[in-house]
Structures are given as structure tokens and as C-alpha cells.
Amino acid sequence: METEKEETQKLPKPVLRHLEPDERVLFSIKKKISLEKPKWLLVTDRRIIYLDEKVLGRYDLKALPYQKLEQVTVRLGIMSSEFIIEGEENIKLRLGWMNREEASKAINAIKDALNAIAIEPVSIEVKKGLTGETWVLKKPKELLTRTMPAYQPVRPVAREEKEDPLEKLKKLKELYDMGAISQEEYEEKRKKLLEEV
């Protein structure tokens, strides 16, 4: 069995360049379609990364943090699968190059990664048809909203009733008589209260 370090070393350089120092890759799929450079889908402990390598060192990389993820839909067909990742700010990744088994593993890896950081479990909808099935994974609400709370009008603060200085003097005398404060403390506080009268 390969170690995490060996697994990370097999990743393409553009991904390694964009990974955070302590970010862990939990799952990766590499797919080479005909003569094209490979395409990658990586699930880390923080985000989903899609890499489309091109010739001459060029590439397209999209990273979607789990905080911005809204929904993942996978349509598993007999011959192929469609993988759709949707996020805030109209982010939409549509991947049609995975087979049924790869797509199932990818959605389970995303579900596990989200469940590891969420308070509530991820919701999953599965619709099974005659020739395929559709999985819809939705992120829990506690991660979904990062908006400001709804406007609440400012409520007037109730004024505190000021205690009568004569009442305070009575309480101060009671404290002195019980021995709770010394004569110096009593005289000092009594003078301040008399100034308020």
C-alpha cells in the first residue's frame, strides 16, 4: 500500500504548486482521453480541484473550497457518467469523462470530506431508473450561508433606574455595621454618596 507522500508525489506539478502546505489529498482521478493530456479531479480535505492539462506546460485549474460548494450531481449511465459540481458565484464544473465506478468513488469521497468538517451530515438524494441513476449531494445549511444576518431594527435600550443616593447610604451603613467593610472604606464611599445628594 502506498503512503500519502508517495501518492502526493504522483500528482501533476500544477496541482502540487497550488496545494496548501498542510492540505491533504483524499482522493484523485486521472483520466486520459485519446491523445489529449490527462484531466484530474482531486478531493482534498479543504476543496475540490479540477485540472485540465494541456500541451506545452499549459493548464486550466479550478479549485472550489467546500465553503463555496452548494451541490454535486452525478448521473451514472450504462456507458458514461456526468459529474456536475456547483458552487457560489455561478461556479459550475461539468465533467463527462468519468466512468460509473470512478464517479461513484468521487462522490463518496466528497461526501466523506464534507461530513468530516460539517456538524450536520450531508444530504443525499438518489433516483434509480432503468438504465442509470442520479445522485444529488447537498451541503449542510451551516456551511451554506455566510451572509450577514437579516436587518434588525435597533431597539431602544431601557434606561437603568438610578438608585437613590440615600438608599445607597443606608446599604453602605448596613455593610459597615455587619463588618463587611472597614471604617476607612465606609467614610470614603459615604463622602462620595453625600456629594451626589
Residue pairs with C-beta under 8 A, 6 or more apart in sequence:
4 24
4 25
7 25
7 28
8 16
8 19
8 25
11 19
11 25
11 28
11 40
11 42
12 38
12 40
12 51
12 53
12 59
14 51
14 53
14 59
14 61
15 40
15 42
15 49
15 51
15 61
18 49
18 61
18 63
19 25
19 44
20 46
23 44
23 45
23 46
24 44
24 45
25 42
25 43
25 44
26 43
26 44
26 45
26 109
26 112
26 113
27 42
27 43
27 105
27 106
27 109
28 40
28 41
28 42
28 43
29 40
29 41
29 42
29 98
29 102
29 105
29 106
30 38
30 39
30 40
31 38
31 39
31 40
31 97
31 98
31 102
32 38
32 39
33 39
33 97
37 52
37 53
37 54
37 55
37 59
38 53
39 50
39 51
39 52
39 53
39 95
39 97
40 49
40 50
40 51
40 52
40 53
41 48
41 49
41 50
41 83
41 95
41 98
41 106
42 48
42 49
42 50
42 51
43 106
43 109
43 110
43 113
44 113
45 113
45 116
45 117
46 65
46 66
47 63
47 64
47 65
47 66
48 63
48 64
48 66
48 69
48 85
48 93
48 110
49 61
49 62
49 63
49 64
50 60
50 61
50 62
50 63
50 64
50 85
50 93
50 95
51 59
51 60
51 61
52 59
52 60
52 61
53 59
54 60
62 91
62 93
64 85
64 87
64 91
64 93
66 113
66 114
66 117
66 139
66 143
67 143
67 146
68 87
68 88
68 89
68 91
69 85
69 86
69 87
69 114
69 139
70 86
70 87
70 88
70 138
70 139
70 144
71 85
71 86
71 136
71 137
71 138
71 139
72 83
72 84
72 85
72 86
72 107
72 110
72 135
72 136
72 137
73 82
73 83
73 84
73 86
73 134
73 135
73 136
73 137
74 81
74 82
74 83
74 84
74 103
74 104
74 106
74 107
74 134
74 135
74 137
75 81
75 82
75 84
75 132
75 133
75 134
76 100
76 103
76 104
76 132
76 133
76 134
76 135
77 100
77 131
77 132
78 100
78 131
78 132
80 96
80 97
80 98
80 99
80 100
81 96
81 98
81 99
81 100
81 102
81 103
82 94
82 95
82 96
83 93
83 94
83 95
83 96
83 98
83 103
83 106
83 107
84 92
84 93
84 94
84 95
85 91
85 92
85 93
85 95
86 92
98 106
107 135
107 137
110 137
111 122
111 124
111 137
114 122
114 137
114 139
114 140
114 143
115 121
115 122
117 143
118 139
118 140
118 142
118 143
119 140
119 142
120 140
120 141
120 142
121 140
122 137
122 138
122 139
122 140
123 137
123 138
123 140
124 135
124 136
124 137
124 138
125 134
125 135
125 136
125 138
126 133
126 134
126 135
126 136
127 133
127 134
165 193
165 194
165 196
165 197
166 197
168 193
169 190
169 193
169 194
172 181
172 186
172 189
172 190
172 193
173 186
175 181
175 186
176 183
176 186
181 189
